[in-house]
């Protein structure tokens, strides 16, 4: 039986409910306390989920806490994660890990110095559908992946999010907000990236909020909202990635990968489930035979119907990896490589040239049925 790590949460906004409600599904961790700059927000979550509300300073000094989940806004991720490490605790951050490669390297230096772990969402690539795609690719179902396309495009966040302003500031935008899901899954399926090139733009310098409670408020746009990138992978594959909040509708699939022997159609990397399809040289596209992967089983209702949601799997995997002395799937090296990819895409858009990446990583270990079951209580 793996040791159970005490978990603290800093940041008690919308995303915190996911960690509070789903963490009890998993072995190896137990949420004990939460904190927020807004004390009333922490007290609300604490009462709702039966944990202790503390100040940030109190939580960082709490000897019962082994790992702290950083759910603050992206601009605060670096400073909060650094403070967590300096307090002698492991870090698991919401995406993006940091906003610059330099910040990420500083966290890596500090974590190495203190012999601490840093992990980062997204963990959706651990979902049943994406692991089925991984299994099919690993077994040579479509031959060697040579190219592909990814599209994540919508009108934007201001139509549904209660406080969308930060999405359009530096450190926001579709590539840093939604790109992590796609890049993490590409690393899962293909491996690390070698270089990137991109064209970037924004449709409008301001946006008007139509969600509540800020309906009618005008917010500035300070980061590209329309990105078209080309990624060259170490294995030679070339993938196009289009990420935009300036598109009202489209008919592009989320992710298609093309191999020497066929093609595979991967569902939205933002989610754990979905139908995986593939074809061979006969061009006959069919769903892959379903498998009973634990992280593909619907466990929640959504406006679109039942869906699988196992967010916190990456945190649980990191907690158990710490006790077993193995590599965590949502590791610092992979998260930092993802930051390198995304910030290099934005840099390429600014400078009009291809950017060679300075980091690399390995593919995470595949998560089969037995490995996923071992993470669950």
Short mmCIF file of the C-alpha atoms (twelve columns), coordinates in Angstrom:
data_MODEL
# 
_entry.id   MODEL 
# 
loop_
_atom_site.group_PDB 
_atom_site.id 
_atom_site.type_symbol 
_atom_site.label_atom_id 
_atom_site.label_alt_id 
_atom_site.label_comp_id 
_atom_site.label_asym_id 
_atom_site.label_seq_id 
_atom_site.Cartn_x 
_atom_site.Cartn_y 
_atom_site.Cartn_z 
_atom_site.pdbx_PDB_model_num 
ATOM 1   C CA . UNK A 1   0.000   0.000  0.000   1 
ATOM 2   C CA . UNK A 2   1.450   3.324  -1.085  1 
ATOM 3   C CA . UNK A 3   1.790   6.070  1.526   1 
ATOM 4   C CA . UNK A 4   -1.048  8.601  1.471   1 
ATOM 5   C CA . UNK A 5   0.207   12.140 0.942   1 
ATOM 6   C CA . UNK A 6   -1.465  15.117 2.564   1 
ATOM 7   C CA . UNK A 7   -2.639  17.636 -0.028  1 
ATOM 8   C CA . UNK A 8   -3.215  21.361 0.301   1 
ATOM 9   C CA . UNK A 9   -4.887  23.533 -2.327  1 
ATOM 10  C CA . UNK A 10  -3.992  27.171 -2.968  1 
ATOM 11  C CA . UNK A 11  -6.595  28.922 -5.108  1 
ATOM 12  C CA . UNK A 12  -10.280 28.250 -4.422  1 
ATOM 13  C CA . UNK A 13  -11.887 29.437 -7.659  1 
ATOM 14  C CA . UNK A 14  -13.905 27.501 -10.257 1 
ATOM 15  C CA . UNK A 15  -11.297 24.823 -11.003 1 
ATOM 16  C CA . UNK A 16  -10.832 23.947 -7.325  1 
ATOM 17  C CA . UNK A 17  -14.198 22.154 -7.206  1 
ATOM 18  C CA . UNK A 18  -12.842 19.644 -9.706  1 
ATOM 19  C CA . UNK A 19  -9.901  18.743 -7.471  1 
ATOM 20  C CA . UNK A 20  -12.004 18.653 -4.318  1 
ATOM 21  C CA . UNK A 21  -14.724 16.477 -5.812  1 
ATOM 22  C CA . UNK A 22  -12.594 14.068 -7.867  1 
ATOM 23  C CA . UNK A 23  -9.568  13.529 -5.606  1 
ATOM 24  C CA . UNK A 24  -11.452 11.022 -3.390  1 
ATOM 25  C CA . UNK A 25  -11.530 8.661  -6.391  1 
ATOM 26  C CA . UNK A 26  -7.778  8.144  -6.178  1 
ATOM 27  C CA . UNK A 27  -5.278  6.377  -3.978  1 
ATOM 28  C CA . UNK A 28  -2.187  7.986  -2.525  1 
ATOM 29  C CA . UNK A 29  -3.565  11.397 -1.575  1 
ATOM 30  C CA . UNK A 30  -5.973  13.156 0.762   1 
ATOM 31  C CA . UNK A 31  -6.940  16.839 0.604   1 
ATOM 32  C CA . UNK A 32  -6.594  18.311 4.101   1 
ATOM 33  C CA . UNK A 33  -6.595  22.104 3.724   1 
ATOM 34  C CA . UNK A 34  -7.135  24.985 1.325   1 
ATOM 35  C CA . UNK A 35  -6.142  28.647 1.097   1 
ATOM 36  C CA . UNK A 36  -6.895  31.665 -1.050  1 
ATOM 37  C CA . UNK A 37  -5.997  35.354 -1.020  1 
ATOM 38  C CA . UNK A 38  -9.734  35.802 -0.500  1 
ATOM 39  C CA . UNK A 39  -10.209 34.139 2.882   1 
ATOM 40  C CA . UNK A 40  -13.978 33.818 2.398   1 
ATOM 41  C CA . UNK A 41  -13.417 31.784 -0.779  1 
ATOM 42  C CA . UNK A 42  -11.234 29.337 1.154   1 
ATOM 43  C CA . UNK A 43  -13.765 29.129 3.975   1 
ATOM 44  C CA . UNK A 44  -16.563 28.430 1.497   1 
ATOM 45  C CA . UNK A 45  -14.667 25.533 -0.091  1 
ATOM 46  C CA . UNK A 46  -13.529 24.242 3.291   1 
ATOM 47  C CA . UNK A 47  -17.092 24.059 4.552   1 
ATOM 48  C CA . UNK A 48  -18.318 22.551 1.293   1 
ATOM 49  C CA . UNK A 49  -15.733 19.757 1.227   1 
ATOM 50  C CA . UNK A 50  -14.923 19.204 4.884   1 
ATOM 51  C CA . UNK A 51  -11.324 20.430 4.954   1 
ATOM 52  C CA . UNK A 52  -9.474  23.115 6.919   1 
ATOM 53  C CA . UNK A 53  -9.381  26.740 5.679   1 
ATOM 54  C CA . UNK A 54  -6.008  28.382 6.268   1 
ATOM 55  C CA . UNK A 55  -4.053  31.402 5.177   1 
ATOM 56  C CA . UNK A 56  -1.461  30.720 2.478   1 
ATOM 57  C CA . UNK A 57  1.311   31.113 5.049   1 
ATOM 58  C CA . UNK A 58  -0.398  28.686 7.442   1 
ATOM 59  C CA . UNK A 59  -0.902  26.105 4.731   1 
ATOM 60  C CA . UNK A 60  2.742   26.303 3.633   1 
ATOM 61  C CA . UNK A 61  3.813   25.741 7.256   1 
ATOM 62  C CA . UNK A 62  1.355   22.885 7.827   1 
ATOM 63  C CA . UNK A 63  3.405   19.763 8.597   1 
ATOM 64  C CA . UNK A 64  0.532   17.511 7.515   1 
ATOM 65  C CA . UNK A 65  0.765   18.807 3.938   1 
ATOM 66  C CA . UNK A 66  3.186   16.987 1.625   1 
ATOM 67  C CA . UNK A 67  2.105   18.358 -1.766  1 
ATOM 68  C CA . UNK A 68  0.388   21.628 -2.645  1 
ATOM 69  C CA . UNK A 69  -1.865  22.050 -5.671  1 
ATOM 70  C CA . UNK A 70  -1.425  25.482 -7.266  1 
ATOM 71  C CA . UNK A 71  -4.764  26.635 -8.731  1 
ATOM 72  C CA . UNK A 72  -4.030  30.363 -8.885  1 
ATOM 73  C CA . UNK A 73  -4.290  32.415 -12.084 1 
ATOM 74  C CA . UNK A 74  -1.523  31.741 -14.659 1 
ATOM 75  C CA . UNK A 75  0.331   34.975 -13.905 1 
ATOM 76  C CA . UNK A 76  0.787   33.822 -10.298 1 
ATOM 77  C CA . UNK A 77  1.801   30.220 -11.037 1 
ATOM 78  C CA . UNK A 78  5.548   30.837 -10.871 1 
ATOM 79  C CA . UNK A 79  5.643   32.861 -7.660  1 
ATOM 80  C CA . UNK A 80  3.241   30.541 -5.834  1 
ATOM 81  C CA . UNK A 81  4.976   27.350 -6.989  1 
ATOM 82  C CA . UNK A 82  8.331   28.813 -6.003  1 
ATOM 83  C CA . UNK A 83  7.004   29.625 -2.525  1 
ATOM 84  C CA . UNK A 84  5.668   26.068 -2.200  1 
ATOM 85  C CA . UNK A 85  9.075   24.602 -3.072  1 
ATOM 86  C CA . UNK A 86  10.830  26.997 -0.721  1 
ATOM 87  C CA . UNK A 87  8.501   25.752 2.024   1 
ATOM 88  C CA . UNK A 88  9.787   22.226 1.370   1 
ATOM 89  C CA . UNK A 89  6.676   20.808 -0.278  1 
ATOM 90  C CA . UNK A 90  6.032   19.129 -3.624  1 
ATOM 91  C CA . UNK A 91  4.068   21.099 -6.239  1 
ATOM 92  C CA . UNK A 92  1.306   20.106 -8.617  1 
ATOM 93  C CA . UNK A 93  0.178   23.061 -10.759 1 
ATOM 94  C CA . UNK A 94  -2.712  23.723 -13.035 1 
ATOM 95  C CA . UNK A 95  -1.644  24.511 -16.576 1 
ATOM 96  C CA . UNK A 96  0.291   26.357 -17.765 1 
ATOM 97  C CA . UNK A 97  3.156   25.543 -15.404 1 
ATOM 98  C CA . UNK A 98  4.703   29.007 -15.844 1 
ATOM 99  C CA . UNK A 99  4.637   31.764 -18.457 1 
ATOM 100 C CA . UNK A 100 8.292   31.711 -19.507 1 
ATOM 101 C CA . UNK A 101 10.934  29.044 -19.963 1 
ATOM 102 C CA . UNK A 102 13.223  30.971 -17.602 1 
ATOM 103 C CA . UNK A 103 10.643  30.699 -14.808 1 
ATOM 104 C CA . UNK A 104 10.348  26.978 -15.466 1 
ATOM 105 C CA . UNK A 105 14.089  26.468 -15.328 1 
ATOM 106 C CA . UNK A 106 14.185  28.317 -12.001 1 
ATOM 107 C CA . UNK A 107 11.557  25.928 -10.624 1 
ATOM 108 C CA . UNK A 108 13.565  22.985 -11.935 1 
ATOM 109 C CA . UNK A 109 16.734  24.278 -10.259 1 
ATOM 110 C CA . UNK A 110 14.941  24.808 -6.953  1 
ATOM 111 C CA . UNK A 111 13.166  21.430 -7.079  1 
ATOM 112 C CA . UNK A 112 16.445  19.645 -7.800  1 
ATOM 113 C CA . UNK A 113 18.213  21.505 -5.005  1 
ATOM 114 C CA . UNK A 114 15.527  20.551 -2.480  1 
ATOM 115 C CA . UNK A 115 14.857  17.051 -3.867  1 
ATOM 116 C CA . UNK A 116 11.197  17.879 -4.475  1 
ATOM 117 C CA . UNK A 117 8.810   16.974 -7.291  1 
ATOM 118 C CA . UNK A 118 6.938   19.334 -9.588  1 
ATOM 119 C CA . UNK A 119 4.026   18.105 -11.675 1 
ATOM 120 C CA . UNK A 120 1.544   19.911 -13.867 1 
ATOM 121 C CA . UNK A 121 -1.804  19.419 -15.567 1 
ATOM 122 C CA . UNK A 122 -3.179  18.557 -18.022 1 
ATOM 123 C CA . UNK A 123 -3.674  14.898 -17.243 1 
ATOM 124 C CA . UNK A 124 -6.417  14.326 -19.829 1 
ATOM 125 C CA . UNK A 125 -3.932  12.436 -22.034 1 
ATOM 126 C CA . UNK A 126 -4.250  9.696  -19.406 1 
ATOM 127 C CA . UNK A 127 -7.886  9.252  -20.442 1 
ATOM 128 C CA . UNK A 128 -9.176  5.986  -21.848 1 
ATOM 129 C CA . UNK A 129 -9.580  7.291  -25.401 1 
ATOM 130 C CA . UNK A 130 -6.120  8.824  -25.620 1 
ATOM 131 C CA . UNK A 131 -4.501  5.754  -24.129 1 
ATOM 132 C CA . UNK A 132 -6.372  3.616  -26.663 1 
ATOM 133 C CA . UNK A 133 -4.923  5.826  -29.411 1 
ATOM 134 C CA . UNK A 134 -1.479  5.474  -27.800 1 
ATOM 135 C CA . UNK A 135 -1.825  1.685  -27.707 1 
ATOM 136 C CA . UNK A 136 -2.907  1.534  -31.366 1 
ATOM 137 C CA . UNK A 137 -0.020  3.735  -32.476 1 
ATOM 138 C CA . UNK A 138 2.515   1.860  -30.341 1 
ATOM 139 C CA . UNK A 139 1.357   -1.425 -31.866 1 
ATOM 140 C CA . UNK A 140 1.918   -0.072 -35.393 1 
ATOM 141 C CA . UNK A 141 -1.747  0.314  -36.309 1 
ATOM 142 C CA . UNK A 142 -1.082  3.245  -38.652 1 
ATOM 143 C CA . UNK A 143 2.622   2.700  -39.179 1 
ATOM 144 C CA . UNK A 144 5.008   5.547  -38.395 1 
ATOM 145 C CA . UNK A 145 3.314   8.902  -37.771 1 
ATOM 146 C CA . UNK A 146 4.523   11.368 -40.396 1 
ATOM 147 C CA . UNK A 147 2.089   14.292 -40.174 1 
ATOM 148 C CA . UNK A 148 -1.183  15.496 -38.730 1 
ATOM 149 C CA . UNK A 149 -3.506  18.358 -37.871 1 
ATOM 150 C CA . UNK A 150 -4.915  19.747 -34.619 1 
ATOM 151 C CA . UNK A 151 -7.630  22.384 -34.263 1 
ATOM 152 C CA . UNK A 152 -8.989  24.035 -31.120 1 
ATOM 153 C CA . UNK A 153 -11.075 27.027 -32.203 1 
ATOM 154 C CA . UNK A 154 -14.064 28.893 -30.786 1 
ATOM 155 C CA . UNK A 155 -15.441 32.449 -30.368 1 
ATOM 156 C CA . UNK A 156 -13.712 32.849 -26.998 1 
ATOM 157 C CA . UNK A 157 -14.087 32.702 -23.245 1 
ATOM 158 C CA . UNK A 158 -16.014 35.899 -22.551 1 
ATOM 159 C CA . UNK A 159 -19.347 34.246 -23.390 1 
ATOM 160 C CA . UNK A 160 -19.365 31.797 -20.483 1 
ATOM 161 C CA . UNK A 161 -16.565 32.443 -17.969 1 
ATOM 162 C CA . UNK A 162 -17.586 34.626 -14.971 1 
ATOM 163 C CA . UNK A 163 -14.261 36.516 -14.958 1 
ATOM 164 C CA . UNK A 164 -12.666 36.165 -18.431 1 
ATOM 165 C CA . UNK A 165 -10.328 39.182 -18.403 1 
ATOM 166 C CA . UNK A 166 -7.115  37.296 -17.553 1 
ATOM 167 C CA . UNK A 167 -7.566  34.978 -20.546 1 
ATOM 168 C CA . UNK A 168 -6.763  37.896 -22.867 1 
ATOM 169 C CA . UNK A 169 -3.739  39.284 -21.024 1 
ATOM 170 C CA . UNK A 170 -0.108  38.249 -21.436 1 
ATOM 171 C CA . UNK A 171 0.107   34.660 -20.279 1 
ATOM 172 C CA . UNK A 172 -3.390  33.921 -21.561 1 
ATOM 173 C CA . UNK A 173 -4.662  33.349 -25.066 1 
ATOM 174 C CA . UNK A 174 -5.690  30.069 -26.675 1 
ATOM 175 C CA . UNK A 175 -2.179  28.679 -27.061 1 
ATOM 176 C CA . UNK A 176 -1.299  28.894 -23.346 1 
ATOM 177 C CA . UNK A 177 -4.817  28.111 -22.118 1 
ATOM 178 C CA . UNK A 178 -5.892  25.300 -24.473 1 
ATOM 179 C CA . UNK A 179 -2.608  24.439 -26.158 1 
ATOM 180 C CA . UNK A 180 -1.388  22.416 -23.146 1 
ATOM 181 C CA . UNK A 181 -4.054  19.748 -23.750 1 
ATOM 182 C CA . UNK A 182 -3.035  19.271 -27.356 1 
ATOM 183 C CA . UNK A 183 0.711   19.472 -26.843 1 
ATOM 184 C CA . UNK A 184 0.645   17.098 -23.854 1 
ATOM 185 C CA . UNK A 185 -1.307  14.572 -25.922 1 
ATOM 186 C CA . UNK A 186 1.029   14.941 -28.900 1 
ATOM 187 C CA . UNK A 187 3.994   14.286 -26.592 1 
ATOM 188 C CA . UNK A 188 2.082   11.268 -25.271 1 
ATOM 189 C CA . UNK A 189 1.397   9.931  -28.781 1 
ATOM 190 C CA . UNK A 190 4.499   11.010 -30.721 1 
ATOM 191 C CA . UNK A 191 7.199   12.313 -28.379 1 
ATOM 192 C CA . UNK A 192 9.099   15.602 -28.058 1 
ATOM 193 C CA . UNK A 193 9.156   18.546 -30.468 1 
ATOM 194 C CA . UNK A 194 12.273  19.760 -32.287 1 
ATOM 195 C CA . UNK A 195 11.284  23.198 -33.656 1 
ATOM 196 C CA . UNK A 196 8.221   25.351 -34.316 1 
ATOM 197 C CA . UNK A 197 7.073   28.131 -36.614 1 
ATOM 198 C CA . UNK A 198 3.894   30.198 -36.384 1 
ATOM 199 C CA . UNK A 199 1.762   33.066 -37.625 1 
ATOM 200 C CA . UNK A 200 -0.169  34.901 -34.905 1 
ATOM 201 C CA . UNK A 201 -2.735  37.714 -34.806 1 
ATOM 202 C CA . UNK A 202 -5.776  39.052 -32.953 1 
ATOM 203 C CA . UNK A 203 -9.135  39.942 -34.515 1 
ATOM 204 C CA . UNK A 204 -9.941  42.791 -32.119 1 
ATOM 205 C CA . UNK A 205 -8.051  44.903 -29.558 1 
ATOM 206 C CA . UNK A 206 -10.937 44.600 -27.064 1 
ATOM 207 C CA . UNK A 207 -13.699 42.089 -26.258 1 
ATOM 208 C CA . UNK A 208 -17.154 42.615 -24.740 1 
ATOM 209 C CA . UNK A 209 -18.146 40.241 -21.963 1 
ATOM 210 C CA . UNK A 210 -21.563 38.609 -22.434 1 
ATOM 211 C CA . UNK A 211 -21.424 36.274 -19.425 1 
ATOM 212 C CA . UNK A 212 -22.577 37.121 -15.919 1 
ATOM 213 C CA . UNK A 213 -21.816 38.946 -13.695 1 
ATOM 214 C CA . UNK A 214 -19.677 41.214 -15.932 1 
ATOM 215 C CA . UNK A 215 -22.061 41.359 -18.911 1 
ATOM 216 C CA . UNK A 216 -21.341 44.423 -21.054 1 
ATOM 217 C CA . UNK A 217 -17.874 45.113 -19.657 1 
ATOM 218 C CA . UNK A 218 -15.137 45.768 -22.214 1 
ATOM 219 C CA . UNK A 219 -11.808 43.987 -21.641 1 
ATOM 220 C CA . UNK A 220 -8.472  44.589 -23.400 1 
ATOM 221 C CA . UNK A 221 -6.760  41.998 -25.596 1 
ATOM 222 C CA . UNK A 222 -2.991  41.939 -25.051 1 
ATOM 223 C CA . UNK A 223 -2.047  38.536 -26.474 1 
ATOM 224 C CA . UNK A 224 -2.607  36.788 -29.831 1 
ATOM 225 C CA . UNK A 225 -6.014  35.139 -30.114 1 
ATOM 226 C CA . UNK A 226 -5.416  33.493 -33.491 1 
ATOM 227 C CA . UNK A 227 -2.415  31.157 -33.848 1 
ATOM 228 C CA . UNK A 228 -1.448  28.862 -36.702 1 
ATOM 229 C CA . UNK A 229 1.646   26.830 -35.853 1 
ATOM 230 C CA . UNK A 230 3.758   24.138 -37.477 1 
ATOM 231 C CA . UNK A 231 5.507   21.669 -35.164 1 
ATOM 232 C CA . UNK A 232 8.391   19.460 -36.267 1 
ATOM 233 C CA . UNK A 233 8.863   16.501 -33.927 1 
ATOM 234 C CA . UNK A 234 12.093  14.731 -33.102 1 
ATOM 235 C CA . UNK A 235 10.761  11.619 -34.871 1 
ATOM 236 C CA . UNK A 236 10.342  13.654 -38.086 1 
ATOM 237 C CA . UNK A 237 6.559   14.118 -37.977 1 
ATOM 238 C CA . UNK A 238 5.174   17.550 -38.893 1 
ATOM 239 C CA . UNK A 239 1.920   18.638 -37.233 1 
ATOM 240 C CA . UNK A 240 -0.138  21.773 -37.798 1 
ATOM 241 C CA . UNK A 241 -1.819  23.287 -34.726 1 
ATOM 242 C CA . UNK A 242 -4.495  25.970 -35.077 1 
ATOM 243 C CA . UNK A 243 -5.644  27.602 -31.832 1 
ATOM 244 C CA . UNK A 244 -8.072  30.498 -32.038 1 
ATOM 245 C CA . UNK A 245 -10.711 32.449 -30.129 1 
ATOM 246 C CA . UNK A 246 -11.700 34.302 -33.295 1 
ATOM 247 C CA . UNK A 247 -13.719 31.510 -34.967 1 
ATOM 248 C CA . UNK A 248 -17.521 31.337 -34.738 1 
ATOM 249 C CA . UNK A 249 -17.835 27.869 -36.250 1 
ATOM 250 C CA . UNK A 250 -15.768 25.304 -38.155 1 
ATOM 251 C CA . UNK A 251 -15.760 21.671 -39.305 1 
ATOM 252 C CA . UNK A 252 -12.197 20.688 -38.421 1 
ATOM 253 C CA . UNK A 253 -11.604 17.598 -36.317 1 
ATOM 254 C CA . UNK A 254 -9.761  18.049 -33.019 1 
ATOM 255 C CA . UNK A 255 -6.789  15.832 -33.869 1 
ATOM 256 C CA . UNK A 256 -5.912  13.691 -36.882 1 
ATOM 257 C CA . UNK A 257 -2.594  11.863 -37.196 1 
ATOM 258 C CA . UNK A 258 -1.407  10.367 -40.478 1 
ATOM 259 C CA . UNK A 259 0.942   7.417  -40.663 1 
ATOM 260 C CA . UNK A 260 2.697   5.366  -43.309 1 
ATOM 261 C CA . UNK A 261 -0.025  2.678  -43.090 1 
ATOM 262 C CA . UNK A 262 -3.158  4.651  -42.240 1 
ATOM 263 C CA . UNK A 263 -4.715  7.469  -40.219 1 
ATOM 264 C CA . UNK A 264 -6.049  7.825  -36.681 1 
ATOM 265 C CA . UNK A 265 -8.687  10.296 -35.489 1 
ATOM 266 C CA . UNK A 266 -8.256  11.306 -31.842 1 
ATOM 267 C CA . UNK A 267 -11.054 12.986 -29.834 1 
ATOM 268 C CA . UNK A 268 -10.747 16.328 -28.029 1 
ATOM 269 C CA . UNK A 269 -7.651  16.222 -25.758 1 
ATOM 270 C CA . UNK A 270 -9.494  18.526 -23.335 1 
ATOM 271 C CA . UNK A 271 -11.488 15.486 -22.229 1 
ATOM 272 C CA . UNK A 272 -10.747 11.940 -21.098 1 
ATOM 273 C CA . UNK A 273 -13.231 10.130 -23.326 1 
ATOM 274 C CA . UNK A 274 -14.557 10.087 -26.861 1 
ATOM 275 C CA . UNK A 275 -14.518 7.831  -29.900 1 
ATOM 276 C CA . UNK A 276 -11.184 6.939  -31.498 1 
ATOM 277 C CA . UNK A 277 -11.367 6.089  -35.197 1 
ATOM 278 C CA . UNK A 278 -8.752  4.788  -37.624 1 
ATOM 279 C CA . UNK A 279 -8.272  3.626  -41.180 1 
ATOM 280 C CA . UNK A 280 -5.703  1.601  -43.027 1 
ATOM 281 C CA . UNK A 281 -4.557  1.981  -46.604 1 
ATOM 282 C CA . UNK A 282 -8.066  1.005  -47.701 1 
ATOM 283 C CA . UNK A 283 -9.286  4.415  -46.417 1 
ATOM 284 C CA . UNK A 284 -12.149 2.711  -44.546 1 
ATOM 285 C CA . UNK A 285 -12.554 4.766  -41.352 1 
ATOM 286 C CA . UNK A 286 -13.962 2.778  -38.433 1 
ATOM 287 C CA . UNK A 287 -14.119 3.190  -34.641 1 
ATOM 288 C CA . UNK A 288 -11.463 1.253  -32.769 1 
ATOM 289 C CA . UNK A 289 -12.812 -1.602 -30.717 1 
ATOM 290 C CA . UNK A 290 -13.724 -0.230 -27.312 1 
ATOM 291 C CA . UNK A 291 -11.755 -1.324 -24.265 1 
ATOM 292 C CA . UNK A 292 -12.676 -1.182 -20.606 1 
ATOM 293 C CA . UNK A 293 -10.209 1.490  -19.584 1 
ATOM 294 C CA . UNK A 294 -11.160 2.923  -16.167 1 
ATOM 295 C CA . UNK A 295 -10.561 6.503  -17.302 1 
ATOM 296 C CA . UNK A 296 -12.897 6.142  -20.270 1 
ATOM 297 C CA . UNK A 297 -15.997 5.252  -18.248 1 
ATOM 298 C CA . UNK A 298 -18.569 8.057  -18.023 1 
ATOM 299 C CA . UNK A 299 -18.845 9.265  -14.436 1 
ATOM 300 C CA . UNK A 300 -20.437 12.713 -14.825 1 
ATOM 301 C CA . UNK A 301 -23.370 14.377 -16.509 1 
ATOM 302 C CA . UNK A 302 -22.686 17.360 -18.779 1 
ATOM 303 C CA . UNK A 303 -24.827 19.498 -21.105 1 
ATOM 304 C CA . UNK A 304 -23.602 17.233 -23.915 1 
ATOM 305 C CA . UNK A 305 -24.528 14.066 -22.015 1 
ATOM 306 C CA . UNK A 306 -22.563 11.587 -19.855 1 
ATOM 307 C CA . UNK A 307 -18.786 12.013 -19.943 1 
ATOM 308 C CA . UNK A 308 -15.629 10.654 -18.369 1 
ATOM 309 C CA . UNK A 309 -13.859 13.087 -16.050 1 
ATOM 310 C CA . UNK A 310 -10.854 11.897 -14.045 1 
ATOM 311 C CA . UNK A 311 -8.963  15.148 -13.526 1 
ATOM 312 C CA . UNK A 312 -6.668  14.696 -10.533 1 
ATOM 313 C CA . UNK A 313 -5.351  11.450 -12.087 1 
ATOM 314 C CA . UNK A 314 -2.077  13.246 -12.788 1 
ATOM 315 C CA . UNK A 315 -1.800  14.374 -9.162  1 
ATOM 316 C CA . UNK A 316 -2.529  10.847 -7.922  1 
ATOM 317 C CA . UNK A 317 0.009   9.390  -10.342 1 
ATOM 318 C CA . UNK A 318 2.622   11.857 -9.053  1 
ATOM 319 C CA . UNK A 319 1.817   11.023 -5.420  1 
ATOM 320 C CA . UNK A 320 2.173   7.283  -6.026  1 
ATOM 321 C CA . UNK A 321 5.269   7.823  -8.215  1 
ATOM 322 C CA . UNK A 322 6.906   9.615  -5.285  1 
ATOM 323 C CA . UNK A 323 6.368   6.645  -2.992  1 
ATOM 324 C CA . UNK A 324 7.379   4.109  -5.682  1 
ATOM 325 C CA . UNK A 325 10.421  6.059  -6.873  1 
ATOM 326 C CA . UNK A 326 9.346   6.189  -10.505 1 
ATOM 327 C CA . UNK A 327 8.752   8.896  -13.127 1 
ATOM 328 C CA . UNK A 328 5.411   10.707 -12.938 1 
ATOM 329 C CA . UNK A 329 3.514   10.980 -16.197 1 
ATOM 330 C CA . UNK A 330 2.731   14.698 -15.698 1 
ATOM 331 C CA . UNK A 331 6.383   15.370 -14.903 1 
ATOM 332 C CA . UNK A 332 8.266   18.642 -14.702 1 
ATOM 333 C CA . UNK A 333 10.384  17.723 -17.751 1 
ATOM 334 C CA . UNK A 334 7.309   17.181 -19.956 1 
ATOM 335 C CA . UNK A 335 5.506   20.231 -18.610 1 
ATOM 336 C CA . UNK A 336 8.586   22.374 -19.146 1 
ATOM 337 C CA . UNK A 337 8.960   21.046 -22.691 1 
ATOM 338 C CA . UNK A 338 5.330   21.993 -23.286 1 
ATOM 339 C CA . UNK A 339 6.064   25.531 -22.065 1 
ATOM 340 C CA . UNK A 340 9.045   25.645 -24.421 1 
ATOM 341 C CA . UNK A 341 6.783   24.612 -27.317 1 
ATOM 342 C CA . UNK A 342 4.050   27.144 -26.531 1 
ATOM 343 C CA . UNK A 343 6.252   30.138 -25.768 1 
ATOM 344 C CA . UNK A 344 8.355   29.370 -28.838 1 
ATOM 345 C CA . UNK A 345 5.187   29.371 -30.947 1 
ATOM 346 C CA . UNK A 346 4.354   32.857 -29.655 1 
ATOM 347 C CA . UNK A 347 7.960   33.970 -30.153 1 
ATOM 348 C CA . UNK A 348 7.912   32.686 -33.727 1 
ATOM 349 C CA . UNK A 349 4.761   34.708 -34.381 1 
ATOM 350 C CA . UNK A 350 6.470   37.833 -33.066 1 
ATOM 351 C CA . UNK A 351 9.782   37.332 -34.880 1 
ATOM 352 C CA . UNK A 352 8.645   35.652 -38.098 1 
ATOM 353 C CA . UNK A 353 11.102  32.754 -37.955 1 
ATOM 354 C CA . UNK A 354 11.341  29.114 -36.896 1 
ATOM 355 C CA . UNK A 355 12.415  28.592 -33.284 1 
ATOM 356 C CA . UNK A 356 14.591  25.653 -32.260 1 
ATOM 357 C CA . UNK A 357 13.562  24.255 -28.879 1 
ATOM 358 C CA . UNK A 358 16.121  24.120 -26.077 1 
ATOM 359 C CA . UNK A 359 14.364  21.454 -23.984 1 
ATOM 360 C CA . UNK A 360 13.334  17.884 -24.629 1 
ATOM 361 C CA . UNK A 361 11.653  15.026 -22.778 1 
ATOM 362 C CA . UNK A 362 10.612  11.416 -23.133 1 
ATOM 363 C CA . UNK A 363 7.149   10.112 -23.848 1 
ATOM 364 C CA . UNK A 364 5.269   9.351  -20.630 1 
ATOM 365 C CA . UNK A 365 4.777   5.691  -19.830 1 
ATOM 366 C CA . UNK A 366 1.593   4.359  -21.383 1 
ATOM 367 C CA . UNK A 367 -1.287  3.987  -18.928 1 
ATOM 368 C CA . UNK A 368 -3.005  0.700  -19.599 1 
ATOM 369 C CA . UNK A 369 -6.051  -0.736 -17.870 1 
ATOM 370 C CA . UNK A 370 -4.166  -2.286 -14.953 1 
ATOM 371 C CA . UNK A 371 -1.993  0.809  -14.407 1 
ATOM 372 C CA . UNK A 372 -5.104  3.039  -14.339 1 
ATOM 373 C CA . UNK A 373 -6.927  0.707  -11.924 1 
ATOM 374 C CA . UNK A 374 -3.917  0.889  -9.614  1 
ATOM 375 C CA . UNK A 375 -4.447  4.659  -9.242  1 
ATOM 376 C CA . UNK A 376 -8.052  4.277  -8.092  1 
ATOM 377 C CA . UNK A 377 -9.232  3.526  -4.582  1 
# 
